[in-house]
Amino acid sequence: MKKYLSTFAGSAICGGAAFGIWPELWKSYGLMGGWLAATLIIGIMWYLNHYNGAIRNPEGKVWLDQGWCIGAAGIAWGIVRFQGDISAFFLAAPTLICCMIGGALAGVTVWVIRSCQTRLDKEESKI
C-alpha cells in the first residue's frame, strides 16, 4: 500500500511542478526558460520518482509514469482553470487520440526491434 501512495504522491508532485513552474519560467525567460524548466523539473522529478524509488516500477517492466502523470495533471489543470467547463477537453480529444496512436505505434516498433535483436542473438550464439 505504501508503494501505491508514494506513486500517487510522486506523480502528483511531478504533474503539479510541470504545470505550476514550467509556464512561469517560460513566460519570464522565453525559450531558455522552457529549456531550463525541462531540465530542472523533469530531472528533479526523475531523481525523486525513479532513483529514490517513489514510483512503483516493477523489474523488467516499462511504465511511462511521468508522461501519464503530467498528462493527467494537464487535463485536471484545464478543467479546474476553466471552472469545470469540459467542452475544451472534447476539442483536445483528437490530439489525445493521435498521441495514443503514436504511443501504440512506438510500442509496436520497439517490440519488433527487440524481437529481431533476440533472433539475431540466438543465431549468433549458434555460430
TIRO-2110 file (N, C-alpha, C; in Angstrom, 1 decimal):
// TIRO-2110
0.8, -1.2, 0.0, N, 1, A
0.0, 0.0, 0.0, CA, 1, A
0.9, 1.3, 0.0, C, 1, A
2.0, 1.2, 0.7, N, 2, A
2.9, 2.3, 0.8, CA, 2, A
3.4, 2.7, -0.6, C, 2, A
3.8, 1.7, -1.4, N, 3, A
4.3, 2.0, -2.7, CA, 3, A
3.2, 2.7, -3.6, C, 3, A
2.0, 2.3, -3.5, N, 4, A
0.9, 2.9, -4.3, CA, 4, A
0.7, 4.4, -3.8, C, 4, A
0.8, 4.6, -2.5, N, 5, A
0.7, 6.0, -2.0, CA, 5, A
1.9, 6.9, -2.5, C, 5, A
3.1, 6.3, -2.4, N, 6, A
4.2, 7.1, -2.9, CA, 6, A
4.2, 7.3, -4.4, C, 6, A
3.6, 6.3, -5.1, N, 7, A
3.5, 6.5, -6.6, CA, 7, A
2.5, 7.7, -6.9, C, 7, A
1.4, 7.7, -6.1, N, 8, A
0.4, 8.8, -6.3, CA, 8, A
1.0, 10.1, -5.9, C, 8, A
1.8, 10.2, -4.8, N, 9, A
2.4, 11.4, -4.4, CA, 9, A
3.5, 11.9, -5.3, C, 9, A
4.3, 11.0, -5.8, N, 10, A
5.3, 11.3, -6.7, CA, 10, A
4.8, 11.8, -8.1, C, 10, A
3.7, 11.2, -8.5, N, 11, A
3.1, 11.6, -9.8, CA, 11, A
2.4, 12.9, -9.6, C, 11, A
1.7, 13.2, -8.5, N, 12, A
1.1, 14.5, -8.2, CA, 12, A
2.1, 15.6, -8.2, C, 12, A
3.2, 15.4, -7.5, N, 13, A
4.3, 16.4, -7.4, CA, 13, A
4.8, 16.7, -8.8, C, 13, A
5.1, 15.6, -9.6, N, 14, A
5.6, 15.8, -10.9, CA, 14, A
4.6, 16.6, -11.8, C, 14, A
3.4, 16.2, -11.8, N, 15, A
2.4, 17.0, -12.6, CA, 15, A
2.2, 18.4, -12.1, C, 15, A
2.1, 18.6, -10.8, N, 16, A
2.0, 19.9, -10.3, CA, 16, A
3.1, 20.8, -10.6, C, 16, A
4.3, 20.3, -10.5, N, 17, A
5.5, 21.1, -10.8, CA, 17, A
5.6, 21.4, -12.3, C, 17, A
5.2, 20.5, -13.2, N, 18, A
5.2, 20.8, -14.6, CA, 18, A
4.2, 21.9, -15.0, C, 18, A
3.0, 21.9, -14.4, N, 19, A
2.1, 22.9, -14.7, CA, 19, A
2.1, 24.1, -13.8, C, 19, A
2.9, 24.1, -12.8, N, 20, A
3.0, 25.2, -11.9, CA, 20, A
4.2, 26.1, -12.2, C, 20, A
5.3, 25.4, -12.4, N, 21, A
6.6, 26.1, -12.6, CA, 21, A
6.9, 26.4, -14.1, C, 21, A
6.7, 25.4, -14.9, N, 22, A
7.1, 25.4, -16.3, CA, 22, A
6.6, 26.7, -17.0, C, 22, A
5.2, 26.9, -16.9, N, 23, A
4.7, 28.1, -17.7, CA, 23, A
5.3, 29.4, -17.2, C, 23, A
5.6, 29.5, -15.9, N, 24, A
6.1, 30.8, -15.3, CA, 24, A
7.6, 31.0, -15.8, C, 24, A
8.3, 29.9, -15.8, N, 25, A
9.7, 30.1, -16.3, CA, 25, A
9.7, 30.4, -17.8, C, 25, A
8.8, 29.8, -18.6, N, 26, A
8.7, 30.1, -20.0, CA, 26, A
8.2, 31.5, -20.3, C, 26, A
7.3, 32.0, -19.5, N, 27, A
6.8, 33.4, -19.6, CA, 27, A
7.9, 34.4, -19.3, C, 27, A
8.6, 34.1, -18.2, N, 28, A
9.7, 35.0, -17.7, CA, 28, A
10.9, 35.1, -18.6, C, 28, A
11.4, 33.9, -19.0, N, 29, A
12.7, 33.8, -19.7, CA, 29, A
12.6, 33.3, -21.1, C, 29, A
11.4, 33.1, -21.7, N, 30, A
11.2, 32.7, -23.1, CA, 30, A
11.7, 31.3, -23.3, C, 30, A
12.3, 31.1, -24.5, N, 31, A
12.7, 29.8, -24.9, CA, 31, A
13.7, 29.2, -23.9, C, 31, A
14.6, 30.0, -23.4, N, 32, A
15.6, 29.5, -22.5, CA, 32, A
15.0, 29.1, -21.2, C, 32, A
13.9, 29.8, -20.8, N, 33, A
13.2, 29.4, -19.6, CA, 33, A
12.5, 28.0, -19.7, C, 33, A
12.0, 27.8, -20.9, N, 34, A
11.4, 26.5, -21.2, CA, 34, A
12.4, 25.3, -21.1, C, 34, A
13.6, 25.6, -21.7, N, 35, A
14.6, 24.5, -21.6, CA, 35, A
15.1, 24.4, -20.2, C, 35, A
15.2, 25.5, -19.4, N, 36, A
15.6, 25.4, -18.0, CA, 36, A
14.6, 24.6, -17.2, C, 36, A
13.3, 24.9, -17.5, N, 37, A
12.2, 24.2, -16.8, CA, 37, A
12.3, 22.7, -17.1, C, 37, A
12.5, 22.4, -18.4, N, 38, A
12.5, 21.0, -18.8, CA, 38, A
13.6, 20.2, -18.1, C, 38, A
14.8, 20.9, -18.0, N, 39, A
15.9, 20.3, -17.4, CA, 39, A
15.7, 20.1, -15.9, C, 39, A
15.3, 21.2, -15.2, N, 40, A
15.2, 21.1, -13.8, CA, 40, A
14.0, 20.3, -13.3, C, 40, A
12.8, 20.5, -13.9, N, 41, A
11.6, 19.8, -13.4, CA, 41, A
11.7, 18.4, -13.7, C, 41, A
12.0, 18.0, -14.9, N, 42, A
12.0, 16.6, -15.3, CA, 42, A
13.2, 15.9, -14.6, C, 42, A
14.3, 16.6, -14.6, N, 43, A
15.5, 16.0, -13.9, CA, 43, A
15.3, 15.7, -12.5, C, 43, A
14.7, 16.7, -11.8, N, 44, A
14.5, 16.5, -10.3, CA, 44, A
13.4, 15.5, -10.1, C, 44, A
12.3, 15.5, -10.9, N, 45, A
11.3, 14.6, -10.7, CA, 45, A
11.7, 13.2, -11.0, C, 45, A
12.6, 13.0, -12.1, N, 46, A
13.1, 11.7, -12.4, CA, 46, A
13.9, 11.2, -11.2, C, 46, A
14.7, 12.0, -10.6, N, 47, A
15.5, 11.6, -9.5, CA, 47, A
14.6, 11.2, -8.3, C, 47, A
13.6, 12.0, -8.0, N, 48, A
12.7, 11.8, -6.9, CA, 48, A
12.0, 10.5, -7.1, C, 48, A
11.4, 10.3, -8.3, N, 49, A
10.5, 9.2, -8.6, CA, 49, A
11.2, 7.9, -8.9, C, 49, A
12.3, 7.9, -9.6, N, 50, A
12.9, 6.7, -10.1, CA, 50, A
14.1, 6.3, -9.3, C, 50, A
15.1, 7.2, -9.1, N, 51, A
16.3, 6.9, -8.4, CA, 51, A
16.0, 6.6, -6.9, C, 51, A
15.2, 7.5, -6.3, N, 52, A
14.8, 7.2, -4.9, CA, 52, A
13.7, 6.2, -4.8, C, 52, A
13.1, 5.8, -5.8, N, 53, A
12.1, 4.8, -5.8, CA, 53, A
10.7, 5.2, -5.3, C, 53, A
10.3, 6.5, -5.5, N, 54, A
9.0, 6.9, -5.1, CA, 54, A
7.9, 6.2, -5.9, C, 54, A
8.1, 6.1, -7.2, N, 55, A
7.1, 5.5, -8.0, CA, 55, A
7.4, 4.0, -8.2, C, 55, A
6.3, 3.2, -8.1, N, 56, A
6.4, 1.8, -8.2, CA, 56, A
6.7, 1.4, -9.7, C, 56, A
7.8, 0.7, -9.9, N, 57, A
8.2, 0.3, -11.2, CA, 57, A
8.7, -1.1, -11.2, C, 57, A
7.9, -2.1, -11.5, N, 58, A
8.3, -3.5, -11.3, CA, 58, A
9.5, -3.8, -12.2, C, 58, A
10.4, -4.7, -11.8, N, 59, A
11.6, -5.0, -12.5, CA, 59, A
11.2, -5.6, -13.9, C, 59, A
11.9, -5.2, -14.9, N, 60, A
11.6, -5.7, -16.2, CA, 60, A
10.4, -5.2, -16.9, C, 60, A
9.7, -4.2, -16.3, N, 61, A
8.5, -3.6, -16.9, CA, 61, A
8.8, -2.2, -17.3, C, 61, A
8.1, -1.7, -18.3, N, 62, A
8.2, -0.3, -18.8, CA, 62, A
6.9, 0.4, -18.4, C, 62, A
7.0, 1.5, -17.7, N, 63, A
5.9, 2.2, -17.3, CA, 63, A
6.2, 3.7, -17.5, C, 63, A
5.4, 4.3, -18.3, N, 64, A
5.6, 5.7, -18.7, CA, 64, A
4.9, 6.6, -17.6, C, 64, A
5.4, 6.5, -16.4, N, 65, A
4.7, 7.2, -15.3, CA, 65, A
4.7, 8.7, -15.4, C, 65, A
5.8, 9.3, -15.7, N, 66, A
5.9, 10.8, -15.7, CA, 66, A
5.1, 11.3, -16.9, C, 66, A
5.0, 10.6, -18.0, N, 67, A
4.1, 11.1, -19.1, CA, 67, A
2.7, 11.0, -18.7, C, 67, A
2.3, 9.9, -18.1, N, 68, A
0.9, 9.8, -17.7, CA, 68, A
0.5, 10.9, -16.6, C, 68, A
1.4, 11.1, -15.6, N, 69, A
1.0, 12.0, -14.6, CA, 69, A
1.0, 13.4, -15.0, C, 69, A
1.9, 13.8, -15.9, N, 70, A
1.9, 15.2, -16.5, CA, 70, A
0.6, 15.3, -17.4, C, 70, A
0.3, 14.3, -18.2, N, 71, A
-0.9, 14.4, -19.0, CA, 71, A
-2.2, 14.5, -18.1, C, 71, A
-2.3, 13.7, -17.1, N, 72, A
-3.4, 13.8, -16.2, CA, 72, A
-3.5, 15.1, -15.5, C, 72, A
-2.3, 15.6, -15.1, N, 73, A
-2.3, 16.9, -14.4, CA, 73, A
-2.7, 18.0, -15.4, C, 73, A
-2.4, 17.9, -16.6, N, 74, A
-2.8, 18.9, -17.6, CA, 74, A
-4.3, 18.9, -17.9, C, 74, A
-4.8, 17.7, -17.9, N, 75, A
-6.3, 17.6, -18.1, CA, 75, A
-7.0, 18.2, -16.9, C, 75, A
-6.6, 17.8, -15.7, N, 76, A
-7.2, 18.4, -14.5, CA, 76, A
-7.0, 19.9, -14.4, C, 76, A
-5.8, 20.3, -14.7, N, 77, A
-5.5, 21.8, -14.6, CA, 77, A
-6.4, 22.5, -15.6, C, 77, A
-6.6, 22.0, -16.8, N, 78, A
-7.5, 22.7, -17.7, CA, 78, A
-9.0, 22.7, -17.3, C, 78, A
-9.4, 21.6, -16.7, N, 79, A
-10.8, 21.6, -16.2, CA, 79, A
-11.0, 22.6, -15.0, C, 79, A
-10.0, 22.6, -14.1, N, 80, A
-10.1, 23.5, -12.9, CA, 80, A
-10.0, 24.9, -13.3, C, 80, A
-9.0, 25.2, -14.2, N, 81, A
-8.8, 26.6, -14.6, CA, 81, A
-10.0, 27.2, -15.3, C, 81, A
-10.7, 26.4, -16.1, N, 82, A
-11.9, 26.9, -16.8, CA, 82, A
-13.1, 26.5, -16.1, C, 82, A
-13.1, 26.3, -14.8, N, 83, A
-14.2, 26.2, -13.8, CA, 83, A
-15.2, 25.1, -14.2, C, 83, A
-14.6, 23.9, -14.5, N, 84, A
-15.5, 22.8, -14.8, CA, 84, A
-16.0, 22.7, -16.2, C, 84, A
-15.7, 23.6, -17.1, N, 85, A
-16.2, 23.6, -18.5, CA, 85, A
-15.3, 22.6, -19.2, C, 85, A
-15.9, 21.4, -19.5, N, 86, A
-15.1, 20.3, -20.1, CA, 86, A
-15.3, 20.3, -21.6, C, 86, A
-15.9, 21.4, -22.2, N, 87, A
-16.0, 21.4, -23.6, CA, 87, A
-14.7, 21.5, -24.3, C, 87, A
-13.7, 22.2, -23.7, N, 88, A
-12.4, 22.3, -24.2, CA, 88, A
-11.7, 21.0, -24.3, C, 88, A
-12.0, 20.1, -23.3, N, 89, A
-11.4, 18.8, -23.3, CA, 89, A
-11.8, 18.0, -24.6, C, 89, A
-13.1, 18.2, -25.0, N, 90, A
-13.5, 17.5, -26.2, CA, 90, A
-12.8, 18.1, -27.5, C, 90, A
-12.5, 19.3, -27.4, N, 91, A
-11.7, 19.9, -28.6, CA, 91, A
-10.3, 19.3, -28.6, C, 91, A
-9.8, 18.9, -27.5, N, 92, A
-8.4, 18.3, -27.4, CA, 92, A
-8.4, 16.8, -27.6, C, 92, A
-9.6, 16.2, -27.7, N, 93, A
-9.7, 14.7, -27.8, CA, 93, A
-9.0, 14.2, -29.1, C, 93, A
-9.1, 14.9, -30.3, N, 94, A
-8.3, 14.3, -31.4, CA, 94, A
-6.8, 14.3, -31.2, C, 94, A
-6.3, 15.3, -30.5, N, 95, A
-4.9, 15.3, -30.2, CA, 95, A
-4.5, 14.2, -29.2, C, 95, A
-5.3, 13.9, -28.2, N, 96, A
-5.1, 12.8, -27.3, CA, 96, A
-5.1, 11.5, -28.0, C, 96, A
-6.1, 11.4, -28.9, N, 97, A
-6.2, 10.1, -29.7, CA, 97, A
-5.0, 9.9, -30.6, C, 97, A
-4.5, 11.0, -31.2, N, 98, A
-3.3, 10.9, -32.0, CA, 98, A
-2.1, 10.5, -31.2, C, 98, A
-2.0, 11.1, -29.9, N, 99, A
-0.9, 10.7, -29.0, CA, 99, A
-1.0, 9.2, -28.7, C, 99, A
-2.1, 8.7, -28.4, N, 100, A
-2.3, 7.3, -28.1, CA, 100, A
-1.9, 6.4, -29.2, C, 100, A
-2.3, 6.8, -30.4, N, 101, A
-1.9, 6.0, -31.6, CA, 101, A
-0.4, 6.1, -31.8, C, 101, A
0.2, 7.2, -31.6, N, 102, A
1.6, 7.4, -31.8, CA, 102, A
2.4, 6.5, -30.7, C, 102, A
1.9, 6.5, -29.5, N, 103, A
2.5, 5.7, -28.5, CA, 103, A
2.3, 4.2, -28.8, C, 103, A
1.2, 3.8, -29.3, N, 104, A
1.0, 2.4, -29.7, CA, 104, A
1.9, 2.0, -30.8, C, 104, A
2.1, 2.9, -31.8, N, 105, A
3.0, 2.6, -32.9, CA, 105, A
4.4, 2.5, -32.4, C, 105, A
4.8, 3.4, -31.5, N, 106, A
6.1, 3.3, -30.9, CA, 106, A
6.4, 2.0, -30.2, C, 106, A
5.4, 1.6, -29.4, N, 107, A
5.5, 0.3, -28.7, CA, 107, A
5.6, -0.9, -29.6, C, 107, A
4.8, -0.9, -30.7, N, 108, A
5.0, -2.0, -31.7, CA, 108, A
6.3, -1.9, -32.3, C, 108, A
6.8, -0.8, -32.6, N, 109, A
8.1, -0.6, -33.3, CA, 109, A
9.2, -1.2, -32.3, C, 109, A
9.2, -0.8, -31.1, N, 110, A
10.2, -1.3, -30.1, CA, 110, A
10.1, -2.8, -30.0, C, 110, A
8.9, -3.3, -30.0, N, 111, A
8.7, -4.8, -29.9, CA, 111, A
9.3, -5.5, -31.1, C, 111, A
9.1, -5.0, -32.3, N, 112, A
9.7, -5.6, -33.5, CA, 112, A
11.2, -5.5, -33.4, C, 112, A
11.7, -4.4, -33.0, N, 113, A
13.2, -4.2, -33.0, CA, 113, A
13.8, -5.2, -31.9, C, 113, A
13.1, -5.3, -30.8, N, 114, A
13.6, -6.3, -29.8, CA, 114, A
13.5, -7.7, -30.2, C, 114, A
12.4, -8.1, -30.9, N, 115, A
12.3, -9.4, -31.3, CA, 115, A
13.3, -9.8, -32.4, C, 115, A
13.6, -8.8, -33.3, N, 116, A
14.6, -9.0, -34.3, CA, 116, A
16.0, -9.2, -33.6, C, 116, A
16.3, -8.4, -32.6, N, 117, A
17.5, -8.4, -31.9, CA, 117, A
17.7, -9.8, -31.2, C, 117, A
16.6, -10.3, -30.6, N, 118, A
16.6, -11.6, -29.9, CA, 118, A
16.9, -12.7, -30.9, C, 118, A
16.3, -12.6, -32.1, N, 119, A
16.5, -13.6, -33.1, CA, 119, A
18.0, -13.6, -33.6, C, 119, A
18.5, -12.4, -33.7, N, 120, A
19.9, -12.3, -34.2, CA, 120, A
20.9, -12.8, -33.1, C, 120, A
20.5, -12.5, -31.8, N, 121, A
21.4, -13.0, -30.8, CA, 121, A
21.4, -14.6, -30.7, C, 121, A
20.2, -15.2, -31.0, N, 122, A
20.1, -16.6, -31.0, CA, 122, A
20.9, -17.2, -32.1, C, 122, A
20.8, -16.6, -33.3, N, 123, A
21.6, -17.0, -34.4, CA, 123, A
23.1, -16.9, -34.2, C, 123, A
23.5, -15.8, -33.6, N, 124, A
25.0, -15.6, -33.3, CA, 124, A
25.5, -16.6, -32.3, C, 124, A
24.6, -17.0, -31.3, N, 125, A
25.1, -17.9, -30.3, CA, 125, A
25.3, -19.3, -30.9, C, 125, A
24.5, -19.6, -32.0, N, 126, A
24.7, -20.9, -32.6, CA, 126, A
26.0, -21.0, -33.4, C, 126, A
26.5, -19.9, -33.8, N, 127, A
27.7, -19.9, -34.7, CA, 127, A
29.0, -20.0, -33.9, C, 127, A
END
